[in-house]
């Protein structure tokens, strides 16, 4: 049985596009996050070094700004590449990729819940907290929702049947060889 004759269900196609969008969406918030990070760092370092009058603080700030932006962009692009490869594996009906996606989604969900628990348990005065721009949170939350929804879609019945059919086709029409 050729693998091209298997019809891809809507759940897999939708999961694929949700994964691609969830990978690319946070890119829109990176400029705002970098600007916030540089502004926060400048203010924090200048405030901390003002009593001592050290001039090296400004040099450090400039070095940090020069190296942090490329590192953030490169790590974001590597993350996108990994996510798109996972999305392509889901689209191809690879079960091990679906399991890997589920593990990643579970770990992400644990991280989100842990961050929420810490935020609720620890009361940090608003004056000491440097909150990133809201747009960064919006893109992050939307990306997480899409990622988890895509993971759920890969385990629905049509997706399970598609993965089983792709595996059967790859094994020559059956599970016994």
C-alpha positions as CSV (number, residue, x, y, z in Angstrom):
1,X,0.0,0.0,0.0
2,X,1.6,3.3,-1.0
3,X,1.9,6.0,1.7
4,X,0.6,8.7,-0.7
5,X,-3.0,7.1,-0.8
6,X,-3.7,7.9,2.9
7,X,-5.9,10.9,3.4
8,X,-4.6,13.3,6.0
9,X,-7.4,14.3,8.4
10,X,-8.3,17.9,9.3
11,X,-7.1,17.4,12.8
12,X,-3.5,16.7,11.7
13,X,-3.5,19.6,9.2
14,X,-4.9,22.0,11.8
15,X,-2.4,20.7,14.4
16,X,0.4,21.3,11.9
17,X,-0.6,24.9,11.2
18,X,-1.2,25.6,14.9
19,X,2.4,24.4,15.7
20,X,3.9,26.5,12.9
21,X,2.0,29.6,14.1
22,X,2.8,28.9,17.8
23,X,6.5,28.7,16.8
24,X,6.6,32.0,14.8
25,X,4.2,34.1,16.9
26,X,6.7,34.9,19.7
27,X,9.0,36.5,17.1
28,X,6.7,39.5,17.1
29,X,7.3,40.2,20.8
30,X,11.1,39.9,20.6
31,X,11.8,43.6,19.7
32,X,9.6,44.8,22.6
33,X,11.3,42.3,25.0
34,X,14.8,43.4,24.0
35,X,13.9,47.0,24.3
36,X,12.5,46.4,27.8
37,X,15.5,44.2,28.8
38,X,18.0,46.9,27.7
39,X,16.0,49.7,29.4
40,X,15.6,47.7,32.6
41,X,19.3,46.7,32.7
42,X,20.5,50.2,32.1
43,X,18.3,51.6,34.9
44,X,19.2,48.8,37.3
45,X,22.9,49.0,36.8
46,X,23.1,52.8,36.8
47,X,21.1,52.8,40.1
48,X,23.3,50.2,41.6
49,X,26.6,51.8,40.6
50,X,25.6,55.5,41.1
51,X,26.9,55.7,44.7
52,X,30.3,54.3,43.7
53,X,30.7,56.5,40.6
54,X,32.1,53.6,38.5
55,X,32.4,54.4,34.8
56,X,32.7,50.7,33.8
57,X,29.0,50.2,34.3
58,X,28.2,51.9,31.0
59,X,30.7,49.8,29.2
60,X,29.1,46.7,30.5
61,X,25.7,47.9,29.5
62,X,26.9,48.5,25.9
63,X,28.6,45.1,25.8
64,X,25.5,43.4,27.1
65,X,23.3,45.1,24.6
66,X,25.6,44.2,21.7
67,X,25.6,40.5,22.6
68,X,22.2,39.9,24.0
69,X,20.1,40.8,20.9
70,X,21.9,38.3,18.5
71,X,21.7,35.6,21.1
72,X,18.0,36.1,21.7
73,X,17.3,36.1,17.9
74,X,19.5,33.0,17.3
75,X,17.9,31.1,20.1
76,X,14.5,32.0,18.8
77,X,15.3,30.8,15.3
78,X,16.7,27.5,16.7
79,X,13.5,27.1,18.6
80,X,11.4,27.8,15.5
81,X,13.4,25.3,13.5
82,X,12.8,22.6,16.2
83,X,9.1,23.4,16.4
84,X,8.7,23.3,12.6
85,X,10.5,20.0,12.4
86,X,8.1,18.6,15.0
87,X,5.2,20.0,13.0
88,X,6.4,18.3,9.9
89,X,6.8,15.1,11.8
90,X,3.2,15.4,13.0
91,X,2.0,16.1,9.4
92,X,3.8,13.0,8.2
93,X,2.0,10.9,10.9
94,X,5.1,9.9,12.9
95,X,4.0,8.5,16.2
96,X,7.3,9.1,18.0
97,X,7.1,12.8,17.1
98,X,3.6,12.9,18.5
99,X,4.9,11.4,21.8
100,X,7.7,13.9,21.8
101,X,5.3,16.8,21.2
102,X,3.2,15.5,24.1
103,X,6.2,15.4,26.5
104,X,7.2,19.0,25.4
105,X,3.6,20.2,25.9
106,X,3.4,18.6,29.3
107,X,6.7,20.1,30.4
108,X,5.6,23.5,29.2
109,X,2.3,23.2,31.0
110,X,4.2,22.3,34.2
111,X,6.4,25.3,33.7
112,X,3.4,27.6,33.2
113,X,1.6,26.3,36.3
114,X,4.8,26.5,38.4
115,X,5.3,30.1,37.3
116,X,1.7,30.9,38.2
117,X,2.0,29.2,41.6
118,X,5.2,31.2,42.4
119,X,3.6,34.4,41.3
120,X,0.6,33.8,43.5
121,X,2.6,32.7,46.5
122,X,5.4,35.3,46.5
123,X,4.2,38.8,47.0
124,X,6.7,41.1,45.3
125,X,6.1,44.8,45.8
126,X,5.0,46.5,42.6
127,X,7.7,49.1,43.1
128,X,10.5,46.5,42.7
129,X,9.0,44.5,39.9
130,X,10.0,45.3,36.4
131,X,7.1,44.0,34.3
132,X,7.8,43.3,30.6
133,X,5.5,44.9,28.0
134,X,2.0,43.4,27.8
135,X,2.5,42.4,24.1
136,X,5.2,39.9,25.2
137,X,2.7,38.2,27.5
138,X,0.0,38.2,24.8
139,X,2.2,36.5,22.2
140,X,3.5,34.0,24.8
141,X,0.0,33.1,26.0
142,X,-1.4,32.7,22.5
143,X,1.6,30.6,21.5
144,X,1.1,28.3,24.5
145,X,-2.6,27.9,23.9
146,X,-2.0,27.0,20.2
147,X,0.8,24.5,21.2
148,X,-1.3,22.7,23.7
149,X,-4.4,22.7,21.5
150,X,-2.3,21.2,18.6
151,X,-1.1,18.5,21.0
152,X,-4.6,17.6,21.9
153,X,-5.6,17.5,18.2
154,X,-2.9,15.0,17.5
155,X,-4.5,12.5,19.9
156,X,-8.1,12.7,18.6
157,X,-9.6,9.6,16.8
158,X,-9.0,10.8,13.2
159,X,-5.4,11.6,14.1
160,X,-4.9,8.2,15.7
161,X,-6.3,6.4,12.7
162,X,-4.1,8.4,10.4
163,X,-1.0,7.6,12.4
164,X,-1.9,3.9,12.5
165,X,-2.5,3.9,8.7
166,X,0.8,5.6,8.0
167,X,2.6,3.1,10.2
168,X,0.8,0.2,8.6
169,X,1.7,1.5,5.1
170,X,5.4,2.0,6.1
171,X,5.5,-1.6,7.4
172,X,4.1,-3.0,4.1
173,X,0.4,-3.1,4.9
174,X,0.5,-4.6,8.4
175,X,2.3,-4.7,11.7
176,X,3.7,-8.2,11.1
177,X,6.6,-8.3,8.8
